[in-house]
């Protein structure tokens, strides 16, 4: 039985993804994304599952930055799951839920529910938590406070809270990508359907070559290689210095992708393959 480190506590959206992708494995919650990765590096867990990107709020910067700058891990799989945010309160405060004095949740969840919060809790203070479930757990353990949490229905069940309002996120299409990390590349099979092939790389451009990013994209274009995402993140070495995360819609083959990588390296770029893997969708 494998040990799966995930962003906890129990009943986070990451926990839901792990329950779907690894129903027979041991789940171990950690309170932060770096702690999940460190657990694999230090041998406390075999795999880590952490959020990478939300359809409404974009990339989880802490995940990609820690993976690039600190953690020498490989992406071996991906799961995309629908996200439904609810307003949870202690059962003692269900009748006056709209009088909540503070709203607690993960910063992405708070941002995903901006319209609802602006309408019903304009002027109310927000407190950022490490996860949506951590907010729900706090509400459960502090009934003396008239606080509310933004979290999922599993959190309501796990921490015995009442759902005051369902589906309070701003847009109906709200999905999150979760990546599976390991020390070494390995084949991963999950009990989910219709996987898609994907490769994620990080490219650092040479500082003294004009048009380098255009040439990087050209290396993919003339080979007819499809890209599903390109995004920049600071290198943390000075203003204007970036690395680029690129998602490629295929696995690493014997000719096309190695040829593209070699062409980029000949331009003076640094290319790091974070993983070549299958991406699954969780429907419910």
C-alpha positions in Angstrom: 0.0 0.0 0.0 1.4 3.4 -1.0 1.4 6.4 1.2 -0.1 9.5 -0.4 0.7 12.9 1.1 -2.0 15.5 0.3 -2.9 19.1 1.3 -5.1 18.6 4.3 -6.7 18.4 6.8 -9.3 15.8 5.8 -12.0 16.8 3.4 -10.1 19.3 1.3 -10.7 19.3 -2.4 -7.3 17.7 -2.7 -8.5 14.9 -0.4 -11.5 14.4 -2.7 -9.1 14.1 -5.6 -7.0 11.5 -3.8 -10.0 9.5 -2.7 -11.0 9.2 -6.4 -7.6 8.6 -7.8 -6.2 6.4 -5.0 -9.1 4.7 -3.3 -7.1 1.8 -1.9 -4.0 3.7 -0.7 -3.2 5.3 2.6 -3.9 9.1 2.7 -1.7 11.3 4.9 -2.8 14.9 5.3 -0.2 17.8 5.6 -1.1 21.4 6.4 0.9 23.1 3.6 1.9 22.4 0.0 5.6 22.4 0.7 5.1 20.0 3.5 3.5 17.5 1.1 6.5 17.7 -1.2 8.9 17.5 1.6 7.2 14.3 2.8 8.1 12.6 -0.4 11.6 13.9 -0.5 12.2 12.8 3.1 10.6 9.3 2.5 7.6 9.8 4.7 5.3 9.3 1.7 5.5 7.6 -1.7 3.5 10.2 -3.6 2.2 13.8 -3.1 -1.0 15.3 -4.5 -1.2 19.1 -4.5 -3.3 21.7 -6.4 -1.6 23.2 -9.4 -4.2 25.4 -11.2 -7.8 26.6 -10.8 -10.0 27.5 -13.7 -11.0 30.8 -12.1 -7.9 31.9 -10.2 -5.1 30.4 -12.3 -1.9 28.8 -11.2 -1.3 28.0 -7.5 2.0 29.9 -7.5 3.3 28.2 -4.3 3.1 24.8 -6.0 5.0 25.7 -9.1 7.6 27.9 -7.3 8.4 25.3 -4.7 8.6 22.6 -7.3 11.0 24.6 -9.4 13.1 26.2 -6.8 13.2 23.7 -3.9 11.8 20.2 -4.6 13.5 17.8 -7.0 10.3 15.9 -7.8 8.6 14.6 -11.0 5.0 15.0 -12.1 3.7 11.5 -12.8 0.0 12.2 -13.1 -2.7 14.8 -13.1 -6.4 14.9 -12.0 -8.9 17.6 -12.8 -11.9 17.8 -10.6 -15.0 20.1 -10.4 -15.0 22.5 -7.5 -18.2 23.4 -5.7 -17.9 26.0 -3.0 -20.5 26.3 -0.2 -20.9 28.6 2.7 -20.6 26.6 5.9 -21.5 27.6 9.5 -21.8 26.0 12.8 -25.2 24.5 13.3 -25.9 26.8 16.2 -25.6 29.8 13.8 -27.6 28.5 10.8 -30.6 30.7 11.4 -28.4 33.9 11.4 -25.8 32.8 8.9 -25.9 36.2 7.1 -24.7 37.8 10.3 -21.3 36.1 10.2 -18.6 38.3 11.6 -15.8 36.7 9.7 -15.4 34.5 6.5 -12.6 32.0 6.6 -11.1 30.0 3.7 -8.2 29.4 1.4 -7.4 32.7 -0.5 -8.3 31.0 -3.9 -11.7 30.0 -2.5 -12.4 33.5 -1.2 -11.5 35.0 -4.6 -13.7 32.4 -6.4 -16.8 33.6 -4.4 -16.2 37.4 -4.8 -19.7 38.2 -6.1 -21.5 36.3 -3.4 -19.3 37.8 -0.7 -19.6 41.3 -2.0 -23.4 41.0 -2.0 -24.0 39.3 1.3 -20.9 40.2 3.4 -19.8 43.6 2.1 -17.5 45.0 4.8 -17.1 41.7 6.6 -13.5 40.7 7.3 -11.9 37.6 5.7 -9.2 35.4 7.1 -7.0 33.3 4.8 -6.4 29.7 5.8 -4.1 27.0 4.5 -7.0 25.1 3.0 -10.8 25.2 2.8 -11.0 22.2 5.1 -8.8 24.0 7.7 -11.4 26.8 7.7 -14.2 24.3 8.2 -12.3 22.6 11.0 -11.8 25.9 12.8 -15.5 26.7 12.6 -16.3 23.3 14.0 -13.9 23.7 16.9 -15.0 27.3 17.8 -18.8 27.4 18.0 -18.5 30.5 20.3 -17.5 32.5 17.2 -20.1 33.6 14.7 -17.8 32.8 11.8 -18.4 31.1 8.4 -16.2 29.0 6.1 -16.1 28.5 2.4 -15.6 24.8 1.7 -17.1 21.7 0.1 -19.9 19.4 1.2 -17.4 16.7 2.4 -16.1 19.3 4.9 -19.6 20.0 6.1 -20.0 16.3 6.7 -16.6 15.7 8.2 -16.8 18.6 10.6 -20.5 18.5 11.3 -21.3 21.9 9.9 -24.4 23.2 8.2 -24.5 24.3 4.6 -26.0 27.8 4.7 -25.7 28.5 1.0 -24.8 26.1 -1.8 -22.7 26.8 -4.9 -21.6 30.3 -4.1 -18.7 30.4 -6.6 -19.0 33.1 -9.2 -18.9 30.9 -12.3 -20.4 27.5 -12.9 -17.3 26.1 -14.6 -14.9 25.9 -11.6 -12.3 23.1 -11.9 -8.9 22.5 -10.3 -5.9 20.6 -11.6 -4.1 18.4 -9.1 -0.7 17.0 -9.8 0.8 13.7 -8.5 4.5 14.0 -7.6 7.1 11.3 -7.0 10.9 11.1 -6.6 11.3 9.2 -9.8 9.4 8.9 -13.1 7.0 6.0 -13.1 3.8 4.8 -14.8 0.7 5.6 -12.9 -2.7 4.0 -13.4 -5.8 5.4 -11.7 -9.4 4.1 -11.7 -10.5 7.0 -13.9 -11.4 7.1 -17.5 -10.3 8.9 -20.7 -6.7 9.9 -19.8 -4.9 12.4 -22.0 -1.2 12.5 -22.6 0.7 15.5 -21.4 4.2 16.8 -20.7 5.2 19.7 -18.6 8.5 21.5 -19.0 10.2 24.6 -17.5 12.3 26.8 -19.9 14.7 29.5 -18.8 15.7 31.9 -21.6 19.2 33.2 -22.2 19.6 36.8 -21.1 21.6 38.0 -24.1 19.5 36.7 -27.0 16.7 38.8 -28.5 13.6 37.0 -29.6 14.5 33.9 -27.6 10.9 33.2 -26.5 9.7 33.5 -30.1 12.3 30.9 -31.2 11.3 28.6 -28.4 7.7 28.6 -29.6 8.9 28.2 -33.2 10.7 25.0 -32.1 7.2 23.6 -31.3 5.3 25.2 -34.1 7.2 23.9 -37.1 7.1 20.4 -35.6 3.3 20.7 -35.3 3.5 20.1 -31.5 0.4 21.4 -29.7 0.9 23.5 -26.5 -2.0 23.8 -24.0 -0.4 26.4 -21.7 2.5 28.8 -21.4 3.0 30.9 -18.3 5.9 32.9 -16.8 7.0 33.0 -13.2 9.8 35.1 -11.6 13.2 33.5 -11.3 13.7 35.4 -8.0 17.0 36.7 -9.2 16.0 40.2 -10.2 13.2 42.2 -11.9 12.6 41.0 -15.5 14.0 37.5 -15.0 11.5 34.7 -15.6 11.1 31.0 -16.2 8.3 29.7 -18.4 6.1 26.7 -17.6 4.9 25.0 -20.8 2.3 22.2 -21.0 2.6 20.1 -24.1 -0.3 18.0 -25.4 1.6 14.7 -25.8 4.1 12.5 -24.0 7.8 12.6 -24.6 8.5 10.6 -27.7 11.8 9.4 -29.4 12.1 12.2 -32.0 9.8 15.3 -32.0 10.1 16.5 -28.4 13.8 15.6 -27.9 14.5 17.5 -31.1 12.6 20.5 -29.9 14.4 20.4 -26.6 17.8 20.2 -28.3 16.9 23.1 -30.6 16.0 25.2 -27.5 19.2 24.3 -25.7 21.2 25.2 -28.8 19.7 28.7 -28.5 21.2 28.9 -24.9 17.9 28.0 -23.1 17.7 25.7 -20.1 15.0 23.0 -20.5 13.8 20.9 -17.5 11.2 18.2 -18.0 9.0 18.3 -14.9 7.1 15.2 -16.1 5.6 13.3 -18.9 2.3 11.7 -17.8 -1.4 11.0 -18.2 -4.0 13.6 -17.2 -7.4 12.3 -15.9 -10.7 14.0 -15.3 -12.9 13.4 -12.2 -16.5 13.8 -13.4 -18.4 13.9 -10.1 
